[in-house]
């Protein structure tokens, strides 16, 4: 369903901290009648420095968002950008941005 990932990410918020590296990942998150929270990792990467905090990717994701049957047809999902910051001093912290209201197609090829 979702096998090509293209996004532009700006890490301006991260530039205010003194950090060693940041792990960034993008996940599709959705609900089903059985499970209130389902998550599929679509992409992940490490930002080794502030110079890499703004980037653009166009890639085939390693972990495809595939419906094994027909359970996800027409299902709404969110794309969530997660980041985990490893600062030079103090403890590691994490945050995320949720981009809501995407919908999978009713029909697949």
C-alpha positions as YAML, in Angstrom:
chain: A
units: angstrom
residues:
- id: 1
  name: UNK
  ca: [0.00, 0.00, 0.00]
- id: 2
  name: UNK
  ca: [2.62, 2.52, 1.11]
- id: 3
  name: UNK
  ca: [6.02, 1.49, -0.19]
- id: 4
  name: UNK
  ca: [7.57, 4.74, -1.41]
- id: 5
  name: UNK
  ca: [8.27, 7.35, 1.23]
- id: 6
  name: UNK
  ca: [8.91, 10.96, 0.32]
- id: 7
  name: UNK
  ca: [9.08, 13.67, 2.94]
- id: 8
  name: UNK
  ca: [10.85, 16.85, 3.90]
- id: 9
  name: UNK
  ca: [11.74, 17.22, 7.54]
- id: 10
  name: UNK
  ca: [12.99, 20.36, 9.21]
- id: 11
  name: UNK
  ca: [14.77, 19.97, 12.52]
- id: 12
  name: UNK
  ca: [14.75, 23.59, 13.63]
- id: 13
  name: UNK
  ca: [13.49, 22.64, 17.09]
- id: 14
  name: UNK
  ca: [16.49, 20.35, 17.51]
- id: 15
  name: UNK
  ca: [18.95, 23.15, 16.79]
- id: 16
  name: UNK
  ca: [18.32, 24.71, 20.20]
- id: 17
  name: UNK
  ca: [19.99, 21.82, 22.01]
- id: 18
  name: UNK
  ca: [23.59, 20.63, 22.28]
- id: 19
  name: UNK
  ca: [23.30, 17.00, 21.20]
- id: 20
  name: UNK
  ca: [25.44, 14.11, 20.05]
- id: 21
  name: UNK
  ca: [22.90, 12.52, 17.74]
- id: 22
  name: UNK
  ca: [19.17, 12.17, 17.12]
- id: 23
  name: UNK
  ca: [17.31, 9.04, 16.09]
- id: 24
  name: UNK
  ca: [14.32, 9.92, 13.87]
- id: 25
  name: UNK
  ca: [11.61, 7.52, 12.74]
- id: 26
  name: UNK
  ca: [8.32, 7.66, 10.86]
- id: 27
  name: UNK
  ca: [5.47, 5.32, 11.78]
- id: 28
  name: UNK
  ca: [1.96, 4.64, 10.54]
- id: 29
  name: UNK
  ca: [-0.40, 4.30, 13.51]
- id: 30
  name: UNK
  ca: [-3.99, 3.07, 13.46]
- id: 31
  name: UNK
  ca: [-6.74, 1.39, 15.49]
- id: 32
  name: UNK
  ca: [-8.50, -1.93, 14.93]
- id: 33
  name: UNK
  ca: [-11.40, -3.53, 16.79]
- id: 34
  name: UNK
  ca: [-8.91, -5.90, 18.49]
- id: 35
  name: UNK
  ca: [-6.14, -3.39, 19.28]
- id: 36
  name: UNK
  ca: [-6.54, 0.28, 20.14]
- id: 37
  name: UNK
  ca: [-2.95, 1.03, 19.06]
- id: 38
  name: UNK
  ca: [-1.11, -0.49, 16.09]
- id: 39
  name: UNK
  ca: [2.17, 0.88, 14.77]
- id: 40
  name: UNK
  ca: [4.20, 0.09, 11.65]
- id: 41
  name: UNK
  ca: [7.69, 1.53, 11.36]
- id: 42
  name: UNK
  ca: [8.11, 2.96, 7.85]
- id: 43
  name: UNK
  ca: [11.51, 4.63, 8.08]
- id: 44
  name: UNK
  ca: [14.26, 5.41, 10.58]
- id: 45
  name: UNK
  ca: [17.55, 7.26, 10.53]
- id: 46
  name: UNK
  ca: [20.22, 8.87, 12.68]
- id: 47
  name: UNK
  ca: [21.10, 12.56, 12.47]
- id: 48
  name: UNK
  ca: [24.78, 12.73, 13.47]
- id: 49
  name: UNK
  ca: [24.97, 16.55, 13.67]
- id: 50
  name: UNK
  ca: [22.95, 19.77, 13.47]
- id: 51
  name: UNK
  ca: [24.02, 20.16, 9.84]
- id: 52
  name: UNK
  ca: [21.89, 17.10, 9.07]
- id: 53
  name: UNK
  ca: [18.80, 18.40, 10.92]
- id: 54
  name: UNK
  ca: [17.17, 19.50, 7.66]
- id: 55
  name: UNK
  ca: [16.87, 16.75, 5.12]
- id: 56
  name: UNK
  ca: [14.74, 15.35, 2.34]
- id: 57
  name: UNK
  ca: [14.27, 11.67, 1.62]
- id: 58
  name: UNK
  ca: [12.74, 9.76, -1.25]
- id: 59
  name: UNK
  ca: [13.18, 6.09, -0.63]
- id: 60
  name: UNK
  ca: [11.54, 2.72, -0.73]
- id: 61
  name: UNK
  ca: [10.88, 2.06, 2.90]
- id: 62
  name: UNK
  ca: [12.29, -1.09, 4.49]
- id: 63
  name: UNK
  ca: [9.04, -1.92, 6.27]
- id: 64
  name: UNK
  ca: [6.10, -1.76, 3.90]
- id: 65
  name: UNK
  ca: [2.65, -0.80, 5.08]
- id: 66
  name: UNK
  ca: [0.87, -3.82, 3.61]
- id: 67
  name: UNK
  ca: [-2.59, -5.19, 4.34]
- id: 68
  name: UNK
  ca: [-2.32, -8.98, 4.60]
- id: 69
  name: UNK
  ca: [-6.04, -9.39, 3.91]
- id: 70
  name: UNK
  ca: [-8.74, -6.75, 3.66]
- id: 71
  name: UNK
  ca: [-8.65, -5.52, 7.26]
- id: 72
  name: UNK
  ca: [-7.16, -2.11, 6.47]
- id: 73
  name: UNK
  ca: [-9.18, -1.12, 3.38]
- id: 74
  name: UNK
  ca: [-10.57, 2.37, 3.87]
- id: 75
  name: UNK
  ca: [-8.96, 2.53, 7.34]
- id: 76
  name: UNK
  ca: [-7.86, 5.90, 8.70]
- id: 77
  name: UNK
  ca: [-4.30, 6.18, 10.02]
- id: 78
  name: UNK
  ca: [-1.86, 8.78, 11.29]
- id: 79
  name: UNK
  ca: [1.75, 9.34, 10.27]
- id: 80
  name: UNK
  ca: [3.83, 10.04, 13.35]
- id: 81
  name: UNK
  ca: [7.35, 11.43, 13.30]
- id: 82
  name: UNK
  ca: [9.23, 10.33, 16.43]
- id: 83
  name: UNK
  ca: [12.62, 11.57, 17.59]
- id: 84
  name: UNK
  ca: [14.93, 10.57, 20.42]
- id: 85
  name: UNK
  ca: [17.64, 13.10, 21.29]
- id: 86
  name: UNK
  ca: [20.92, 12.02, 22.86]
- id: 87
  name: UNK
  ca: [22.29, 15.25, 24.37]
- id: 88
  name: UNK
  ca: [25.93, 15.82, 25.26]
- id: 89
  name: UNK
  ca: [24.90, 16.43, 28.87]
- id: 90
  name: UNK
  ca: [21.80, 15.27, 30.76]
- id: 91
  name: UNK
  ca: [19.40, 12.46, 29.97]
- id: 92
  name: UNK
  ca: [17.98, 11.37, 26.64]
- id: 93
  name: UNK
  ca: [14.52, 12.68, 25.71]
- id: 94
  name: UNK
  ca: [11.92, 11.91, 23.07]
- id: 95
  name: UNK
  ca: [9.04, 13.67, 21.36]
- id: 96
  name: UNK
  ca: [6.80, 13.29, 18.34]
- id: 97
  name: UNK
  ca: [4.58, 15.07, 15.84]
- id: 98
  name: UNK
  ca: [1.34, 13.38, 14.77]
- id: 99
  name: UNK
  ca: [0.07, 14.10, 11.25]
- id: 100
  name: UNK
  ca: [-3.53, 12.82, 11.40]
- id: 101
  name: UNK
  ca: [-6.28, 11.69, 9.07]
- id: 102
  name: UNK
  ca: [-4.71, 9.76, 6.22]
- id: 103
  name: UNK
  ca: [-6.91, 7.07, 4.70]
- id: 104
  name: UNK
  ca: [-6.00, 3.83, 2.96]
- id: 105
  name: UNK
  ca: [-7.77, 3.11, -0.33]
- id: 106
  name: UNK
  ca: [-10.97, 1.07, -0.43]
- id: 107
  name: UNK
  ca: [-9.57, -1.00, -3.34]
- id: 108
  name: UNK
  ca: [-6.07, -2.34, -3.98]
- id: 109
  name: UNK
  ca: [-4.48, -3.56, -7.19]
...
